[in-house]
Amino acid sequence: MAGSVEGGTRDAILDATRNRLLADGYANLSTRKVAAEAGVPLSQLHYHFGSKNGLILTLLEKENRRRLERQRTMYTEEAALWQRYERACDFLEEDLESGYVRVLQEMIAAGWSEPAVGAAVRSLLFGWYELLTDVLREAEAAHGPLGPFTAEELATLIGNSFIGSESLLLLGFDRSTLPIRSALRRVGQLFRAWEDAPQQPRKRSR
């Protein structure tokens, strides 16, 4: 019983943190406001999370873990790479609407000046780059070379494209100023052309 109560308190605090972060931003986030919205004493935040940064990073880790697992499951489906990539673009829209992208970008910005936050965010982001690299290695094994890129290089470009696009979309750029969404989806067309092209025979090693 005590464990379920503590779990409920933690969840309530994390939900309140998410709401306040989206409303106020990281710089203006008040632990007192979080406690008030969660309906718990301020001491409970310190008991469960230690500090403001511990609170925010726990929230980010929870949100990130759920979405990374969603992405990992999607990429294991029996479908062409270009179809799975288009699904990843659909997920971006869901994550923008849910507020996850805002939380992530707030913490990326905080990490520029707070080394501990930066280290934690780098660790979380690296999981996405590892997943992309694994997917592209599998595609390379099935369809041949990825042009001039290694799987790691192409995964880095794709990951960077999404993170940069998220930042610009949050700044308010829309299709009338920059074709951000359509540009990301065009990459799927490149994957489709690559997958549909006749596979080049591999050179024999001497």
C-alpha positions in Angstrom: 0.0 0.0 0.0 2.8 2.4 0.9 4.5 1.7 -2.4 1.4 2.5 -4.4 0.9 5.7 -2.5 4.5 6.8 -3.1 4.1 5.9 -6.7 1.0 7.9 -7.0 2.7 10.9 -5.4 5.6 10.7 -7.8 3.3 10.5 -10.8 1.3 13.5 -9.6 4.4 15.5 -9.1 5.7 14.5 -12.6 2.4 15.4 -14.2 2.4 18.8 -12.5 6.0 19.4 -13.5 5.1 18.7 -17.1 2.2 21.1 -17.0 4.3 23.9 -15.4 7.2 23.3 -17.7 5.0 23.7 -20.7 3.3 26.8 -19.2 6.3 28.6 -17.7 9.4 27.2 -19.4 12.5 25.8 -17.7 14.0 29.1 -16.6 10.8 30.2 -14.8 9.8 26.8 -13.4 8.9 27.1 -9.8 9.0 24.0 -7.5 6.5 25.7 -5.3 4.0 26.0 -8.2 4.7 22.4 -9.1 3.9 21.3 -5.5 0.8 23.4 -5.4 -0.5 21.9 -8.7 0.3 18.4 -7.5 -1.4 19.0 -4.2 1.6 17.9 -2.1 4.0 19.7 0.3 7.1 21.1 -1.2 9.1 18.7 0.9 7.8 15.8 -1.1 9.5 17.1 -4.3 12.8 17.1 -2.5 12.2 13.7 -0.9 11.4 12.0 -4.3 13.6 14.0 -6.7 16.3 15.8 -4.7 16.3 19.1 -6.7 14.6 21.0 -9.5 17.1 19.4 -12.0 16.5 15.9 -10.6 12.8 16.5 -11.1 13.0 17.7 -14.7 15.5 15.0 -15.7 13.3 12.3 -14.2 10.4 13.6 -16.2 12.4 13.7 -19.4 13.8 10.2 -18.8 10.2 8.9 -18.4 8.9 10.6 -21.5 11.9 9.7 -23.5 11.9 6.0 -22.5 8.3 5.6 -23.6 8.8 7.2 -27.0 12.1 5.5 -27.7 10.4 2.1 -27.0 7.6 3.1 -29.4 10.1 4.0 -32.1 12.1 0.8 -31.5 8.9 -1.3 -31.8 7.9 0.5 -35.0 11.3 -0.1 -36.7 11.1 -3.8 -36.0 7.9 -4.1 -38.1 7.9 -5.9 -41.4 7.7 -2.9 -43.7 10.0 -1.1 -46.1 12.4 1.4 -44.6 10.7 4.3 -46.4 7.4 3.4 -44.9 8.8 3.2 -41.4 10.6 6.5 -41.9 7.3 8.1 -42.8 5.8 6.7 -39.6 8.6 8.4 -37.7 7.5 11.7 -39.3 4.0 11.0 -38.1 5.4 10.4 -34.6 7.0 13.9 -34.7 3.6 15.5 -35.1 2.3 13.5 -32.2 5.3 14.5 -30.0 4.9 18.1 -30.9 1.2 18.0 -30.0 1.8 16.2 -26.7 4.5 18.7 -25.5 7.3 16.1 -25.4 9.3 18.0 -28.0 9.0 21.2 -25.9 10.2 19.4 -22.8 13.2 17.9 -24.7 14.2 21.3 -26.3 13.9 23.1 -22.9 16.4 20.6 -21.4 18.7 20.7 -24.4 18.9 24.5 -23.9 19.4 24.1 -20.1 22.2 21.7 -20.8 24.3 24.4 -22.5 25.0 26.1 -19.2 24.5 23.2 -16.7 27.0 20.4 -17.3 25.1 17.8 -15.3 21.9 18.5 -17.3 23.9 18.4 -20.5 25.4 15.0 -19.7 22.0 13.5 -18.9 20.4 14.8 -22.0 23.3 13.6 -24.2 22.8 10.1 -22.7 19.1 10.1 -23.5 19.6 11.5 -27.1 22.4 8.9 -27.8 19.8 6.2 -27.5 18.0 7.6 -30.6 21.2 7.8 -32.6 22.0 4.2 -31.7 18.6 3.1 -32.8 18.9 4.9 -36.1 22.3 3.5 -36.7 21.1 -0.1 -36.1 18.2 0.4 -38.5 20.5 1.8 -41.2 23.0 -1.0 -40.7 20.2 -3.6 -41.3 19.1 -1.6 -44.4 22.7 -1.5 -45.7 23.0 -5.3 -45.3 19.8 -5.8 -47.2 20.1 -3.2 -50.0 23.8 -2.3 -50.3 25.9 0.8 -49.6 24.3 4.0 -48.4 25.9 6.1 -51.0 28.9 7.9 -49.6 27.7 7.5 -46.0 28.4 5.0 -43.3 25.4 4.0 -41.3 26.7 6.1 -38.3 27.1 9.2 -40.5 23.6 8.9 -42.1 22.0 8.3 -38.7 23.7 11.4 -37.4 22.4 13.5 -40.3 18.9 12.2 -39.8 18.9 12.6 -36.1 20.3 16.1 -36.4 17.6 17.0 -39.0 14.8 16.1 -36.7 16.3 17.9 -33.6 17.0 21.0 -35.6 13.5 20.9 -37.2 11.9 20.5 -33.8 13.7 23.7 -32.7 12.6 25.7 -35.7 9.0 24.5 -35.5 8.9 25.6 -31.8 10.2 29.0 -32.9 7.1 29.3 -35.1 8.5 28.6 -38.6 5.7 27.3 -40.8 5.4 26.1 -44.4 5.0 29.6 -45.7 8.6 30.4 -44.5 10.4 27.1 -44.5 9.2 23.7 -45.8 10.4 21.9 -42.7 7.8 19.1 -42.6 7.8 18.4 -46.3 11.6 18.4 -46.4 11.8 15.7 -43.7 9.3 13.6 -45.6 11.2 13.9 -48.8 13.9 11.9 -47.3 11.5 9.0 -47.2 11.2 9.3 -51.0 15.0 9.0 -51.3 14.8 5.8 -49.2 12.1 4.4 -51.4 14.1 5.1 -54.6 17.1 3.5 -53.0 15.2 0.4 -51.9 13.5 0.0 -55.3 16.7 0.3 -57.3 18.4 -2.9 -58.4 20.9 -4.0 -55.9 24.5 -3.6 -57.0 26.6 -6.7 -56.7 29.2 -6.4 -54.0 32.8 -6.4 -55.1 34.7 -9.6 -54.3 37.7 -9.2 -52.1 40.9 -10.7 -53.4 
